[in-house]
Amino acid sequence: MSKKGTRISAVRTTAYTHSESDHIQYGARTAVGSQLKYGSVLRSAAADWSVYPVGTIFQIEGTPYIYQVDDYGSALVGTNTIDIYQPTRAHMNAWGVRHVNIRVIRWGSKSQSLAIMKDRQKYDHVRKMVQRIQRS
């Protein structure tokens, strides 16, 4: 799964927003420390970094938007689910759960993922992602 332009079918996607109770402590910031993106072209996404490493760029087929994996979430670890950032709860709820086809434009970096998570391993979900990357 490292070929550029890889198409992945039937990827389970959910949505999240910065005002959810489990994200509110981080505000509108990603796990990499940048502002969550919801632009006309580039948008933020969260995933299990052992599946979709930080920096992975993809497009959901049939949409004009490009997504960048710059966040992760505890509920995503061990799944192939991608969480799409939405700016409001209404947008989040409207997205719901969708199975979509994606085209990976550029795979992210497992070594960068490890570097970011290195000092966060007191959290079980981070430790699991680190262990999965190290085994791969």
N, C-alpha and C positions, 0 to 999 in steps of 0.2 A: 504494500500500500504506500509506496514512496514515489510512484511515478507522477510527474507533473500532469495536471489535467485529469486526474483520476475522478471518475464518476462513481458515486456511491448511491445506490438506490434505497428508497424506503427508510431514510434516516428519521428516527423519532425526534421531533423537536417540541419543546415547550417554550414558555416565555417567562421572563422575570422583569421586575422593575425595582428601582432603587428605594422605593418606599415600603417594600415588604419587610415584615418584622425581622427576618433573618439577614436582611441586607442593610437595614437602616443604620447600623453602627458604622458602616463603610461609606454611607452617603452615595453620591453618584460617581464613585471611584471603583476602578477595576482592581483585580488582584495584582496587577503590575504597577498600580499606583497612578494610572492615567484617568482622565475623565471618561465616563461611559459615553460611547458614541452612538448617535442616532441621526446621522447625516443623510443628505440626499444621495450619497454614494456609499460611504463607509459606515458600518454599524458594528457594535460590539456583540460578542457571543461568549457564552461560558460553556465549558466542556470538561470532561475528565482529561487532564493533560497527558495521561499515559496513552490515550486514544488519539486525541487531537492536541498535539503539543502547542504551547503558547506561540503565537505568531502565525498559526495556520490561517490562511486566507481562502475563503470559499464563497461560492455563489449558490443560492437556492435557484434551481432551474425555474424559469418562468417569471423571475423577478429581476429588476435592474440593480438590486443592491448587492454590495460586496460586504461580507462579514469577516471580522478578524477575531480569532480566539484570544482574548485578553483577560479573561476572567475564569474562575472555576467555582463550583458549588459542591457542598457536601453530598447533596442528593444525586449528583451526577456521577460520582465515583463508582466504577464497576458497571456502568451502563454505556451504551453508545448514543445516549441522548445529548443533543445540543440544545442549550437554553439561549433563546434569542432575546436580546435586551429590547425592552419597550419602554417608552418614556412615561407612561401612565398606567394605572391599574386597568382602565378601560381598554387600552391597547393590548395589555397583557391578557386580559380575559377574552378579548376578541380573537387573539391568536389561538388560545386553547392548546390542544395537542394536535400536531399535524405530522403526518409521515410525508417527507419530501425527498426529492432527488437533489443531491448537491454535486457540484463540480469543485474539487479542490484545485485552486489555482496555484497555491504554494503551501507546502507543508512547513509547519513551524519547527522549532528546535527543542529536542528533548534535553539537550545540555543546558539551554537557557531555562527551560522549565525547572530542571533540577536546581539550578543556581538560585532561582527565585524562591523555591520551596525549602531550600536547605535549612533555614532558621525557623521554619514554621511547623516542624514535625511533631510538636506537642499536640497538634490536632490530628485525630485518627484518620480523617479523610485525606489529609496531605501526606501522612505517612504511607497510606495505601498507594497513592499515586507514585510516590518516590520509589517504593518497593517494586511496583509494576514496571516502571521505566528501567530500573536497574536490572530487572530480570530479562528485559527484552533485548 
